[in-house]
Amino acid sequence: MLDKKLNFLIKKEKERQKKEINLIASENFVSREILEILGSPLVNKYSEGYPGRRYYPGNQYYDEIEKLAQHYALKVFNLSPNKWHVNVQPYSGSSANFAAYSALTTPKDKILGMKLSSGGHLTHGHPVSLVSRFFKFIQYGTDKNGLLDFNEIQSLAQKFRPKIIVSGATAYSREIKFKKFGEIAKSVGAYHLVDISHIAGLVSAKLHQSPFPYADVVTTTTHKTLRGPRSAVIFCKKEFANLIDKAVFPGLQGGPHNNVTAAKAQAFYEALKPSFKKYQKQIVKNAKVLADSLKSLGFNLITGGTDNHLILIDIKSSFGHKNSHINGLIAEKLLEKNGITANRNSVPGDTSPFNPSGIRIGVPAVTTQGMKENDMKKIAKRIYTILSDVKN
Ligand SMILES: Cc1ncc(COP(=O)(O)O)c(C=O)c1O
């Protein structure tokens, strides 16, 4: 019997998810099939090791499931199994990045990654992340318009000679030029590691420049635009396969979460369907219409707009204000009170991640629910009504 308190909380959360307008750029709604796989008896088994090389008996079906997940994962990104390998066991994006760094470096090697305040992820070198205890990070930012500054990246790479250059972001609304990053990495003899956690779905649908021709290793979460379970995978050139596999297991993790591996296989299977490409196209269309509508209502957008699934609003300088008292935190709370969830976010020049000036808005979840351009216009107006109503 389900615990009463737990039952109540799950019921309430289901209601919350139904009622809210979810604009959190890193969230999505998985298919019924993925939900079923996650709750299946596959959760009962231990499978430490890799297909054909397990430390437990009884793994004949798990070997096939893992190989299927690998097969579909490579296919989604059009990668030849002769040139690329994929490890489908990482528990999450953070552990995937940690494993990938440790595979390619020795402790205290230098890594060049993007600052959190400019749109990078914690695991790209923020001091509070454990990655910073094991590796020495140098960080690049964005210019005053919030755009990547390749002159700065090139000069930091030349000055510090990192072993890895990390590209990819968690809050960046423009296309990332992976080719340029790859050239810089090559020029200083660094590996190029790309984290496409946010944009993986767009990359798979060819709506964003692919990192694969310019990268040595590519990590991605599977639960954002990819619309799979909460997890991650690591792609690498064949020559790094052993290093990456060893870093994931036994280096960092124990047994893989088999129900999640199967759910990842299903997510990649779904991503191979034409309807998934259509979904990704709609994401980009929706984000553009939402950005244009917000702009015309007086919101100040970082970089002036979007090329992908997300938008960054500088709330403090919106509606002609230089420094309004409404910051990202207040805006986040006001929106939540009114049924819209979107998270506060740093904008260029911010110093406190807890009290930043911006809000990050993403459309993958509402696009999964079937919303289209007209709905985006309505959402923009609703956000305007909620946030412009507050006296400055
Ligand atoms: C770019 C990027 N990398 C890594 C991660 C970490 O993923 P996880 O939360 O699964 O550890 C995130 C999560 O938001 C992300 O945006």
The ligand as an SDF file (V2000), in Angstrom:
LIG
                    3D

 16 16  0  0  0  0  0  0  0  0999 V2000
   24.8970   22.3890  -19.7620 C   0  0  0  0  0  0  0  0  0  0  0  0
   24.5710   21.4760  -18.6080 C   0  0  0  0  0  0  0  0  0  0  0  0
   25.4500   20.5150  -18.2690 N   0  0  0  0  0  0  0  0  0  0  0  0
   25.2290   19.6890  -17.2320 C   0  0  0  0  0  0  0  0  0  0  0  0
   24.0740   19.7810  -16.4950 C   0  0  0  0  0  0  0  0  0  0  0  0
   23.9060   18.8770  -15.2990 C   0  0  0  0  0  0  0  0  0  0  0  0
   22.9320   17.9420  -15.4330 O   0  0  0  0  0  0  0  0  0  0  0  0
   22.3480   17.1620  -14.1590 P   0  0  0  0  0  0  0  0  0  0  0  0
   21.4390   18.1110  -13.4630 O   0  0  0  0  0  0  0  0  0  0  0  0
   21.6500   15.9930  -14.7980 O   0  0  0  0  0  0  0  0  0  0  0  0
   23.4970   16.7400  -13.3080 O   0  0  0  0  0  0  0  0  0  0  0  0
   23.1260   20.7460  -16.8220 C   0  0  0  0  0  0  0  0  0  0  0  0
   21.8890   20.8410  -16.0220 C   0  0  0  0  0  0  0  0  0  0  0  0
   21.1600   21.7540  -15.9870 O   0  0  0  0  0  0  0  0  0  0  0  0
   23.3830   21.6330  -17.9010 C   0  0  0  0  0  0  0  0  0  0  0  0
   22.5220   22.6040  -18.2260 O   0  0  0  0  0  0  0  0  0  0  0  0
  1  2  1  0
  2  3  1  0
  2 15  2  0
  3  4  2  0
  4  5  1  0
  5  6  1  0
  5 12  2  0
  6  7  1  0
  7  8  1  0
  8  9  2  0
  8 10  1  0
  8 11  1  0
 12 13  1  0
 12 15  1  0
 13 14  2  0
 15 16  1  0
M  END
$$$$
